[in-house]
Amino acid sequence: MANIYEEFQITWNGQQITIRWCAEWLGGDTAHLEVITPDRSPHPISQTGYRSHFCPREVVEDAGDPVAFVMAWLEHADDGKPVQLSLF
């Protein structure tokens, strides 16, 4: 069975972010969420610009949807300090 992902585009603090959401990863109750910046620049929940997160589907649904969940996660993780960009 192939995993089916929905994709969402958001802008957070001027940064483009792609959210990929699979509500039934491998056909079960576990969901998979990916948070990716196109240029792999860091953001508050990933220093590499890519974050993979597995959780019960209900956790994201209780937040409203994948976009609301990720926005809340970013806001919670943001300490207000600029993220150090890598030169390499």
MODELLER restraints for C-alpha pairs under 7 A, 6 or more apart:
rsr = mdl.restraints
at = mdl.atoms
rsr.add(forms.Gaussian(group=physical.xy_distance, feature=features.Distance(at['CA:1:A'], at['CA:26:A']), mean=6.92, stdev=0.5))
rsr.add(forms.Gaussian(group=physical.xy_distance, feature=features.Distance(at['CA:3:A'], at['CA:22:A']), mean=6.71, stdev=0.5))
rsr.add(forms.Gaussian(group=physical.xy_distance, feature=features.Distance(at['CA:3:A'], at['CA:25:A']), mean=5.89, stdev=0.5))
rsr.add(forms.Gaussian(group=physical.xy_distance, feature=features.Distance(at['CA:3:A'], at['CA:26:A']), mean=6.15, stdev=0.5))
rsr.add(forms.Gaussian(group=physical.xy_distance, feature=features.Distance(at['CA:4:A'], at['CA:22:A']), mean=5.78, stdev=0.5))
rsr.add(forms.Gaussian(group=physical.xy_distance, feature=features.Distance(at['CA:5:A'], at['CA:20:A']), mean=6.03, stdev=0.5))
rsr.add(forms.Gaussian(group=physical.xy_distance, feature=features.Distance(at['CA:5:A'], at['CA:21:A']), mean=5.14, stdev=0.5))
rsr.add(forms.Gaussian(group=physical.xy_distance, feature=features.Distance(at['CA:5:A'], at['CA:22:A']), mean=4.50, stdev=0.5))
rsr.add(forms.Gaussian(group=physical.xy_distance, feature=features.Distance(at['CA:6:A'], at['CA:20:A']), mean=5.68, stdev=0.5))
rsr.add(forms.Gaussian(group=physical.xy_distance, feature=features.Distance(at['CA:6:A'], at['CA:21:A']), mean=5.15, stdev=0.5))
rsr.add(forms.Gaussian(group=physical.xy_distance, feature=features.Distance(at['CA:6:A'], at['CA:22:A']), mean=6.46, stdev=0.5))
rsr.add(forms.Gaussian(group=physical.xy_distance, feature=features.Distance(at['CA:7:A'], at['CA:18:A']), mean=6.92, stdev=0.5))
rsr.add(forms.Gaussian(group=physical.xy_distance, feature=features.Distance(at['CA:7:A'], at['CA:19:A']), mean=5.66, stdev=0.5))
rsr.add(forms.Gaussian(group=physical.xy_distance, feature=features.Distance(at['CA:7:A'], at['CA:20:A']), mean=4.56, stdev=0.5))
rsr.add(forms.Gaussian(group=physical.xy_distance, feature=features.Distance(at['CA:7:A'], at['CA:21:A']), mean=6.39, stdev=0.5))
rsr.add(forms.Gaussian(group=physical.xy_distance, feature=features.Distance(at['CA:8:A'], at['CA:18:A']), mean=5.76, stdev=0.5))
rsr.add(forms.Gaussian(group=physical.xy_distance, feature=features.Distance(at['CA:8:A'], at['CA:19:A']), mean=5.03, stdev=0.5))
rsr.add(forms.Gaussian(group=physical.xy_distance, feature=features.Distance(at['CA:8:A'], at['CA:20:A']), mean=6.48, stdev=0.5))
rsr.add(forms.Gaussian(group=physical.xy_distance, feature=features.Distance(at['CA:9:A'], at['CA:17:A']), mean=5.90, stdev=0.5))
rsr.add(forms.Gaussian(group=physical.xy_distance, feature=features.Distance(at['CA:9:A'], at['CA:18:A']), mean=4.73, stdev=0.5))
rsr.add(forms.Gaussian(group=physical.xy_distance, feature=features.Distance(at['CA:9:A'], at['CA:19:A']), mean=6.30, stdev=0.5))
rsr.add(forms.Gaussian(group=physical.xy_distance, feature=features.Distance(at['CA:10:A'], at['CA:16:A']), mean=5.98, stdev=0.5))
rsr.add(forms.Gaussian(group=physical.xy_distance, feature=features.Distance(at['CA:10:A'], at['CA:17:A']), mean=5.33, stdev=0.5))
rsr.add(forms.Gaussian(group=physical.xy_distance, feature=features.Distance(at['CA:10:A'], at['CA:18:A']), mean=6.43, stdev=0.5))
rsr.add(forms.Gaussian(group=physical.xy_distance, feature=features.Distance(at['CA:11:A'], at['CA:17:A']), mean=6.00, stdev=0.5))
rsr.add(forms.Gaussian(group=physical.xy_distance, feature=features.Distance(at['CA:16:A'], at['CA:37:A']), mean=6.16, stdev=0.5))
rsr.add(forms.Gaussian(group=physical.xy_distance, feature=features.Distance(at['CA:17:A'], at['CA:35:A']), mean=6.79, stdev=0.5))
rsr.add(forms.Gaussian(group=physical.xy_distance, feature=features.Distance(at['CA:17:A'], at['CA:36:A']), mean=5.61, stdev=0.5))
rsr.add(forms.Gaussian(group=physical.xy_distance, feature=features.Distance(at['CA:17:A'], at['CA:37:A']), mean=4.67, stdev=0.5))
rsr.add(forms.Gaussian(group=physical.xy_distance, feature=features.Distance(at['CA:17:A'], at['CA:38:A']), mean=6.90, stdev=0.5))
rsr.add(forms.Gaussian(group=physical.xy_distance, feature=features.Distance(at['CA:18:A'], at['CA:35:A']), mean=5.88, stdev=0.5))
rsr.add(forms.Gaussian(group=physical.xy_distance, feature=features.Distance(at['CA:18:A'], at['CA:36:A']), mean=5.10, stdev=0.5))
rsr.add(forms.Gaussian(group=physical.xy_distance, feature=features.Distance(at['CA:18:A'], at['CA:37:A']), mean=6.16, stdev=0.5))
rsr.add(forms.Gaussian(group=physical.xy_distance, feature=features.Distance(at['CA:19:A'], at['CA:34:A']), mean=5.63, stdev=0.5))
rsr.add(forms.Gaussian(group=physical.xy_distance, feature=features.Distance(at['CA:19:A'], at['CA:35:A']), mean=4.80, stdev=0.5))
rsr.add(forms.Gaussian(group=physical.xy_distance, feature=features.Distance(at['CA:19:A'], at['CA:36:A']), mean=6.46, stdev=0.5))
rsr.add(forms.Gaussian(group=physical.xy_distance, feature=features.Distance(at['CA:20:A'], at['CA:33:A']), mean=5.69, stdev=0.5))
rsr.add(forms.Gaussian(group=physical.xy_distance, feature=features.Distance(at['CA:20:A'], at['CA:34:A']), mean=4.93, stdev=0.5))
rsr.add(forms.Gaussian(group=physical.xy_distance, feature=features.Distance(at['CA:20:A'], at['CA:35:A']), mean=6.61, stdev=0.5))
rsr.add(forms.Gaussian(group=physical.xy_distance, feature=features.Distance(at['CA:21:A'], at['CA:32:A']), mean=5.93, stdev=0.5))
rsr.add(forms.Gaussian(group=physical.xy_distance, feature=features.Distance(at['CA:21:A'], at['CA:33:A']), mean=4.69, stdev=0.5))
rsr.add(forms.Gaussian(group=physical.xy_distance, feature=features.Distance(at['CA:21:A'], at['CA:34:A']), mean=6.55, stdev=0.5))
rsr.add(forms.Gaussian(group=physical.xy_distance, feature=features.Distance(at['CA:21:A'], at['CA:66:A']), mean=6.74, stdev=0.5))
rsr.add(forms.Gaussian(group=physical.xy_distance, feature=features.Distance(at['CA:22:A'], at['CA:31:A']), mean=5.62, stdev=0.5))
rsr.add(forms.Gaussian(group=physical.xy_distance, feature=features.Distance(at['CA:22:A'], at['CA:32:A']), mean=5.12, stdev=0.5))
rsr.add(forms.Gaussian(group=physical.xy_distance, feature=features.Distance(at['CA:22:A'], at['CA:33:A']), mean=6.44, stdev=0.5))
rsr.add(forms.Gaussian(group=physical.xy_distance, feature=features.Distance(at['CA:23:A'], at['CA:31:A']), mean=4.59, stdev=0.5))
rsr.add(forms.Gaussian(group=physical.xy_distance, feature=features.Distance(at['CA:23:A'], at['CA:32:A']), mean=6.60, stdev=0.5))
rsr.add(forms.Gaussian(group=physical.xy_distance, feature=features.Distance(at['CA:23:A'], at['CA:57:A']), mean=5.79, stdev=0.5))
rsr.add(forms.Gaussian(group=physical.xy_distance, feature=features.Distance(at['CA:24:A'], at['CA:30:A']), mean=5.99, stdev=0.5))
rsr.add(forms.Gaussian(group=physical.xy_distance, feature=features.Distance(at['CA:24:A'], at['CA:31:A']), mean=5.21, stdev=0.5))
rsr.add(forms.Gaussian(group=physical.xy_distance, feature=features.Distance(at['CA:25:A'], at['CA:31:A']), mean=5.07, stdev=0.5))
rsr.add(forms.Gaussian(group=physical.xy_distance, feature=features.Distance(at['CA:25:A'], at['CA:32:A']), mean=5.94, stdev=0.5))
rsr.add(forms.Gaussian(group=physical.xy_distance, feature=features.Distance(at['CA:29:A'], at['CA:56:A']), mean=6.03, stdev=0.5))
rsr.add(forms.Gaussian(group=physical.xy_distance, feature=features.Distance(at['CA:29:A'], at['CA:57:A']), mean=6.12, stdev=0.5))
rsr.add(forms.Gaussian(group=physical.xy_distance, feature=features.Distance(at['CA:30:A'], at['CA:54:A']), mean=6.65, stdev=0.5))
rsr.add(forms.Gaussian(group=physical.xy_distance, feature=features.Distance(at['CA:30:A'], at['CA:55:A']), mean=5.63, stdev=0.5))
rsr.add(forms.Gaussian(group=physical.xy_distance, feature=features.Distance(at['CA:30:A'], at['CA:56:A']), mean=4.68, stdev=0.5))
rsr.add(forms.Gaussian(group=physical.xy_distance, feature=features.Distance(at['CA:30:A'], at['CA:57:A']), mean=5.79, stdev=0.5))
rsr.add(forms.Gaussian(group=physical.xy_distance, feature=features.Distance(at['CA:31:A'], at['CA:54:A']), mean=5.67, stdev=0.5))
rsr.add(forms.Gaussian(group=physical.xy_distance, feature=features.Distance(at['CA:31:A'], at['CA:55:A']), mean=5.44, stdev=0.5))
rsr.add(forms.Gaussian(group=physical.xy_distance, feature=features.Distance(at['CA:31:A'], at['CA:56:A']), mean=5.66, stdev=0.5))
rsr.add(forms.Gaussian(group=physical.xy_distance, feature=features.Distance(at['CA:31:A'], at['CA:57:A']), mean=4.92, stdev=0.5))
rsr.add(forms.Gaussian(group=physical.xy_distance, feature=features.Distance(at['CA:32:A'], at['CA:53:A']), mean=5.80, stdev=0.5))
rsr.add(forms.Gaussian(group=physical.xy_distance, feature=features.Distance(at['CA:32:A'], at['CA:54:A']), mean=4.62, stdev=0.5))
rsr.add(forms.Gaussian(group=physical.xy_distance, feature=features.Distance(at['CA:32:A'], at['CA:55:A']), mean=6.63, stdev=0.5))
rsr.add(forms.Gaussian(group=physical.xy_distance, feature=features.Distance(at['CA:33:A'], at['CA:52:A']), mean=5.88, stdev=0.5))
rsr.add(forms.Gaussian(group=physical.xy_distance, feature=features.Distance(at['CA:33:A'], at['CA:53:A']), mean=5.09, stdev=0.5))
rsr.add(forms.Gaussian(group=physical.xy_distance, feature=features.Distance(at['CA:33:A'], at['CA:54:A']), mean=6.32, stdev=0.5))
rsr.add(forms.Gaussian(group=physical.xy_distance, feature=features.Distance(at['CA:34:A'], at['CA:51:A']), mean=5.54, stdev=0.5))
rsr.add(forms.Gaussian(group=physical.xy_distance, feature=features.Distance(at['CA:34:A'], at['CA:52:A']), mean=4.60, stdev=0.5))
rsr.add(forms.Gaussian(group=physical.xy_distance, feature=features.Distance(at['CA:34:A'], at['CA:53:A']), mean=6.29, stdev=0.5))
rsr.add(forms.Gaussian(group=physical.xy_distance, feature=features.Distance(at['CA:35:A'], at['CA:50:A']), mean=5.69, stdev=0.5))
rsr.add(forms.Gaussian(group=physical.xy_distance, feature=features.Distance(at['CA:35:A'], at['CA:51:A']), mean=5.06, stdev=0.5))
rsr.add(forms.Gaussian(group=physical.xy_distance, feature=features.Distance(at['CA:35:A'], at['CA:52:A']), mean=6.64, stdev=0.5))
rsr.add(forms.Gaussian(group=physical.xy_distance, feature=features.Distance(at['CA:36:A'], at['CA:49:A']), mean=5.52, stdev=0.5))
rsr.add(forms.Gaussian(group=physical.xy_distance, feature=features.Distance(at['CA:36:A'], at['CA:50:A']), mean=4.56, stdev=0.5))
rsr.add(forms.Gaussian(group=physical.xy_distance, feature=features.Distance(at['CA:36:A'], at['CA:51:A']), mean=6.52, stdev=0.5))
rsr.add(forms.Gaussian(group=physical.xy_distance, feature=features.Distance(at['CA:37:A'], at['CA:49:A']), mean=5.17, stdev=0.5))
rsr.add(forms.Gaussian(group=physical.xy_distance, feature=features.Distance(at['CA:37:A'], at['CA:50:A']), mean=6.69, stdev=0.5))
rsr.add(forms.Gaussian(group=physical.xy_distance, feature=features.Distance(at['CA:40:A'], at['CA:48:A']), mean=5.92, stdev=0.5))
rsr.add(forms.Gaussian(group=physical.xy_distance, feature=features.Distance(at['CA:40:A'], at['CA:49:A']), mean=4.04, stdev=0.5))
rsr.add(forms.Gaussian(group=physical.xy_distance, feature=features.Distance(at['CA:40:A'], at['CA:50:A']), mean=6.54, stdev=0.5))
rsr.add(forms.Gaussian(group=physical.xy_distance, feature=features.Distance(at['CA:41:A'], at['CA:48:A']), mean=6.35, stdev=0.5))
rsr.add(forms.Gaussian(group=physical.xy_distance, feature=features.Distance(at['CA:41:A'], at['CA:49:A']), mean=4.80, stdev=0.5))
rsr.add(forms.Gaussian(group=physical.xy_distance, feature=features.Distance(at['CA:42:A'], at['CA:48:A']), mean=5.22, stdev=0.5))
rsr.add(forms.Gaussian(group=physical.xy_distance, feature=features.Distance(at['CA:42:A'], at['CA:49:A']), mean=4.41, stdev=0.5))
rsr.add(forms.Gaussian(group=physical.xy_distance, feature=features.Distance(at['CA:42:A'], at['CA:83:A']), mean=6.65, stdev=0.5))
rsr.add(forms.Gaussian(group=physical.xy_distance, feature=features.Distance(at['CA:42:A'], at['CA:85:A']), mean=6.85, stdev=0.5))
rsr.add(forms.Gaussian(group=physical.xy_distance, feature=features.Distance(at['CA:43:A'], at['CA:49:A']), mean=6.24, stdev=0.5))
rsr.add(forms.Gaussian(group=physical.xy_distance, feature=features.Distance(at['CA:43:A'], at['CA:83:A']), mean=6.66, stdev=0.5))
rsr.add(forms.Gaussian(group=physical.xy_distance, feature=features.Distance(at['CA:44:A'], at['CA:74:A']), mean=5.95, stdev=0.5))
rsr.add(forms.Gaussian(group=physical.xy_distance, feature=features.Distance(at['CA:44:A'], at['CA:77:A']), mean=5.50, stdev=0.5))
rsr.add(forms.Gaussian(group=physical.xy_distance, feature=features.Distance(at['CA:44:A'], at['CA:78:A']), mean=5.27, stdev=0.5))
rsr.add(forms.Gaussian(group=physical.xy_distance, feature=features.Distance(at['CA:45:A'], at['CA:74:A']), mean=6.41, stdev=0.5))
rsr.add(forms.Gaussian(group=physical.xy_distance, feature=features.Distance(at['CA:45:A'], at['CA:77:A']), mean=6.35, stdev=0.5))
rsr.add(forms.Gaussian(group=physical.xy_distance, feature=features.Distance(at['CA:60:A'], at['CA:66:A']), mean=5.91, stdev=0.5))
rsr.add(forms.Gaussian(group=physical.xy_distance, feature=features.Distance(at['CA:60:A'], at['CA:69:A']), mean=5.77, stdev=0.5))
rsr.add(forms.Gaussian(group=physical.xy_distance, feature=features.Distance(at['CA:63:A'], at['CA:69:A']), mean=5.31, stdev=0.5))
